Amino acid sequence: MGLRSAGYLCLLLARGVAAPSANATITLIADGTLTSSSAGSLADLSGLTGTLENGLPANLLGGVGSGIAYVGGETFLAVPDRGPNATPYNSAVDDTVSYISRFQTLTMNLTPSGAGASLPFTLTPTLTATTLLSSPTALVYGSGAGLGLGSGAPAQNTDGKFYFAGRSDNFDPNKNSGNPNNARFDPESIRVSNDGKSVFVSDEYGPYVYQFDRTTGQRIKSFELPANLYVSKLSPQGNVEIDHANNPSGRVANKGMEGLAITPDGKTLIGIMQAELEQDPKNLLRIVTIDIATGTTHEYGYVLTTGSGVSDIVAINDHQFLVDERDGKGLGDGSTAAVKQLFEIDLTGATDITNLTGAAATSAAVGKSLVLDLVKAFNDNGIISTQIPAKIEGLAFGQDVLLNGVLEHTLFVANDNDFVTNVAGPNRFFVFAFTDNDVPGFVQRQLVPEPSSLTVLGTGLLLGFGLLHRPRSAGCAVWRSVRTRSRTRAASAQCRAG
């Protein structure tokens, strides 16, 4: 791989375009789990105390693989969904609780594995912060009347800070599901702005797409989505909302905007619904693009192959995307995983189906091609199908690595364990390495580097230049979150030893 310029090698500004290779391979290089923090086992860093309506702790750590986003260096953001509702306690609200919506900040440390290891890298995820999501203006909370519950408003609310929460009765029954004043929120995917100052989160209740201040967690913008995505009759019970007689159009309950991508230039969001809308043919999903500056939206069709739904979408460049299509089988479901596949789609020249339904919408759907069969990849690395997480959900491109002397990109894949570690296993992160030939046209996002990673702009590039042309028998994490010169030398020595 030739070097065109120092800028080309810079891992935050790298762009790679190449023709497909018949021998292209995407390789599993690391696998890590997150089960604790400095606050204790299965505890996040929210600082919340006490218990939820179902008796579980308010700071329960879980479900963080619903969505993940790369920030730079070794830093990622991860979002859990509406909370631990797999513990039965009140079917009138689908067992949802007043779990305050949040995102987690993680350090993903990739280091070369020792001799004899099954994978070339070791991944060590560490939780470094928990940020709670709120609105500066009042939200609508359920009173709990007739449901056998108290108010759905979190006790932590203050003037000027009203928290979003997972309880399903937190809505205004006189408005449709797109009402941004509803407090109920079911986060499913997260992306960070290119300046690193804010995050975008998509949800299933609305569906909603909100922008939050990354430091404070306060909502700063709500995007208005196409009206055909919303349902008009709201209920704290999903089955009531799903009933076609109640809602002949709009999203299916608990199958809203499951995935969210952001283009490398940071100008466009791309959301994807988990399942077909009430009014659409079976297996026809809608992709929604959102111009961040203007709010202008477009819709495109995506047809499922063998999966039962889509869990995430991530941008390859400004027009090509990877889509995570899967079944609900595997660890956590007590069954055998069969379908966990990543497809590539291209929106170039695609037909806007905003005003189309039925066969016309289906025939206008975008084309797709299989990039990676995750079940096969896991099986090839000794993970049997019954131990593959049922909910493979989060996707994010991460830091570049040197693997056998070749500079490769990484794709992080995460699971949603529904907060039930004893049933669905731990929060788990898988890292795959790929070259420009594996995913032609891949563009690394131009992110503002994390403060702790600024040193690497000077030292990491030299490390890359020094190693790029030397064959290596083991991997080397090129982009490292290095804070001191001594750690820089240690990282360099580690790569030489590899």
Secondary structure as GFF3:
##gff-version 3
##sequence-region A 1 498
A	DSSP	alpha_helix	6	9	.	.	.	ID=ss1
A	DSSP	beta_strand	27	34	.	.	.	ID=ss2
A	DSSP	beta_strand	36	37	.	.	.	ID=ss3
A	DSSP	beta_strand	40	41	.	.	.	ID=ss4
A	DSSP	three_ten_helix	64	66	.	.	.	ID=ss5
A	DSSP	beta_strand	67	72	.	.	.	ID=ss6
A	DSSP	beta_strand	75	79	.	.	.	ID=ss7
A	DSSP	three_ten_helix	91	93	.	.	.	ID=ss8
A	DSSP	beta_strand	102	112	.	.	.	ID=ss9
A	DSSP	beta_strand	121	132	.	.	.	ID=ss10
A	DSSP	beta_strand	134	135	.	.	.	ID=ss11
A	DSSP	beta_strand	162	163	.	.	.	ID=ss12
A	DSSP	beta_strand	187	192	.	.	.	ID=ss13
A	DSSP	beta_strand	198	203	.	.	.	ID=ss14
A	DSSP	beta_strand	209	213	.	.	.	ID=ss15
A	DSSP	beta_strand	219	222	.	.	.	ID=ss16
A	DSSP	three_ten_helix	227	229	.	.	.	ID=ss17
A	DSSP	alpha_helix	238	242	.	.	.	ID=ss18
A	DSSP	beta_strand	257	262	.	.	.	ID=ss19
A	DSSP	beta_strand	268	273	.	.	.	ID=ss20
A	DSSP	beta_strand	284	291	.	.	.	ID=ss21
A	DSSP	beta_strand	297	303	.	.	.	ID=ss22
A	DSSP	beta_strand	309	315	.	.	.	ID=ss23
A	DSSP	beta_strand	320	326	.	.	.	ID=ss24
A	DSSP	beta_strand	340	346	.	.	.	ID=ss25
A	DSSP	alpha_helix	358	363	.	.	.	ID=ss26
A	DSSP	beta_strand	368	373	.	.	.	ID=ss27
A	DSSP	alpha_helix	374	380	.	.	.	ID=ss28
A	DSSP	three_ten_helix	385	387	.	.	.	ID=ss29
A	DSSP	beta_strand	392	397	.	.	.	ID=ss30
A	DSSP	beta_strand	401	403	.	.	.	ID=ss31
A	DSSP	beta_strand	406	415	.	.	.	ID=ss32
A	DSSP	alpha_helix	421	424	.	.	.	ID=ss33
A	DSSP	beta_strand	427	434	.	.	.	ID=ss34
A	DSSP	three_ten_helix	451	453	.	.	.	ID=ss35
A	DSSP	alpha_helix	454	467	.	.	.	ID=ss36
A	DSSP	beta_strand	475	477	.	.	.	ID=ss37
A	DSSP	alpha_helix	485	497	.	.	.	ID=ss38
###
